Amino acid sequence: MFICERCGLCCRAVGRSNIYKYLDRGDGSCRNLNKDSNTCNVYNDRPLICRVDEAYYQWFYNQMSLEEYYQLNYKACRLLRNESECSG
């Protein structure tokens, strides 16, 4: 299972990815992100693309191993954290 730290950084960067762009509320953040609480307003019903484990089995299992997929997701998390630290 993918372990999310729930920092919200990926939800604040949906505008940077063509895969997530349809979720952009116009400022680069997800339209479902509650910026005050840093939580998802539709967490239990969030889009499949936001569900790391389920998305793997739906779209990516033929392209890479689950371990590789997790590593790519963790790498993206680290990059977003590093960018956030550098700009903060």
C-alpha positions as a printed NumPy array, in Angstrom:
array([[  0.   ,   0.   ,   0.   ],
       [  1.25 ,   3.469,  -0.896],
       [  1.828,   5.534,   2.239],
       [  0.747,   9.136,   1.767],
       [  1.919,  11.746,   4.279],
       [ -1.095,  13.925,   3.424],
       [  0.994,  17.056,   3.03 ],
       [ -1.291,  18.308,   0.252],
       [  1.581,  19.34 ,  -2.013],
       [  0.452,  17.109,  -4.885],
       [ -3.04 ,  18.588,  -4.576],
       [ -1.527,  22.06 ,  -4.864],
       [  0.314,  21.127,  -8.066],
       [ -2.356,  19.518, -10.27 ],
       [ -2.029,  22.303, -12.812],
       [  1.515,  21.163, -13.587],
       [  0.45 ,  17.777, -14.966],
       [ -1.632,  17.   , -18.015],
       [ -2.996,  13.934, -16.211],
       [ -4.427,  16.039, -13.371],
       [ -5.035,  19.337, -15.188],
       [ -8.806,  18.775, -15.375],
       [ -8.865,  19.072, -11.568],
       [ -7.206,  22.522, -11.598],
       [ -9.432,  25.194, -10.061],
       [ -7.497,  27.857, -11.96 ],
       [ -4.651,  28.491,  -9.533],
       [ -2.842,  25.176, -10.006],
       [ -4.536,  23.59 ,  -6.983],
       [ -7.099,  20.816,  -7.059],
       [-10.669,  22.032,  -7.067],
       [-11.376,  19.51 ,  -4.28 ],
       [ -8.653,  20.738,  -1.921],
       [ -9.791,  22.551,   1.194],
       [ -6.892,  24.965,   1.634],
       [ -7.849,  25.785,   5.216],
       [ -7.703,  22.21 ,   6.475],
       [ -5.333,  20.875,   3.774],
       [ -7.726,  17.995,   3.166],
       [ -9.729,  16.698,   0.241],
       [-13.37 ,  17.755,   0.237],
       [-14.326,  14.566,  -1.633],
       [-11.754,  12.142,  -0.188],
       [-14.057,   9.113,  -0.034],
       [-15.271,   9.804,  -3.583],
       [-12.053,  11.265,  -5.026],
       [-11.172,  10.534,  -8.662],
       [ -9.504,   7.215,  -9.426],
       [ -6.323,   9.005, -10.573],
       [ -5.959,  10.305,  -6.995],
       [ -6.089,   6.78 ,  -5.562],
       [ -2.5  ,   5.605,  -6.   ],
       [ -3.034,   1.905,  -5.419],
       [ -6.261,   1.62 ,  -7.397],
       [ -4.86 ,   3.701, -10.264],
       [ -1.93 ,   1.315, -10.56 ],
       [ -4.185,  -1.693, -11.098],
       [ -6.425,   0.221, -13.496],
       [ -3.801,   1.836, -15.743],
       [ -0.176,   1.069, -14.964],
       [  0.174,  -2.619, -14.039],
       [  1.143,  -3.537, -17.628],
       [  3.823,  -0.849, -17.775],
       [  5.805,  -1.382, -14.555],
       [  5.925,  -3.3  , -11.315],
       [  4.041,  -2.042,  -8.298],
       [  7.374,  -1.324,  -6.597],
       [  8.523,   0.818,  -9.552],
       [  5.203,   2.66 ,  -9.518],
       [  5.496,   3.376,  -5.793],
       [  9.07 ,   4.592,  -6.253],
       [  7.955,   7.009,  -8.977],
       [  5.216,   8.347,  -6.735],
       [  7.576,   8.718,  -3.758],
       [ 10.079,  10.468,  -6.029],
       [  7.388,  12.947,  -7.103],
       [  6.554,  13.537,  -3.429],
       [ 10.202,  14.242,  -2.604],
       [ 10.519,  16.669,  -5.528],
       [  7.427,  18.583,  -4.43 ],
       [  8.696,  18.725,  -0.833],
       [ 12.116,  19.953,  -1.951],
       [ 10.545,  22.641,  -4.128],
       [  8.311,  23.69 ,  -1.262],
       [ 11.264,  23.941,   1.134],
       [ 13.271,  25.98 ,  -1.379],
       [ 10.427,  28.432,  -1.984],
       [  9.356,  28.684,   1.644]])
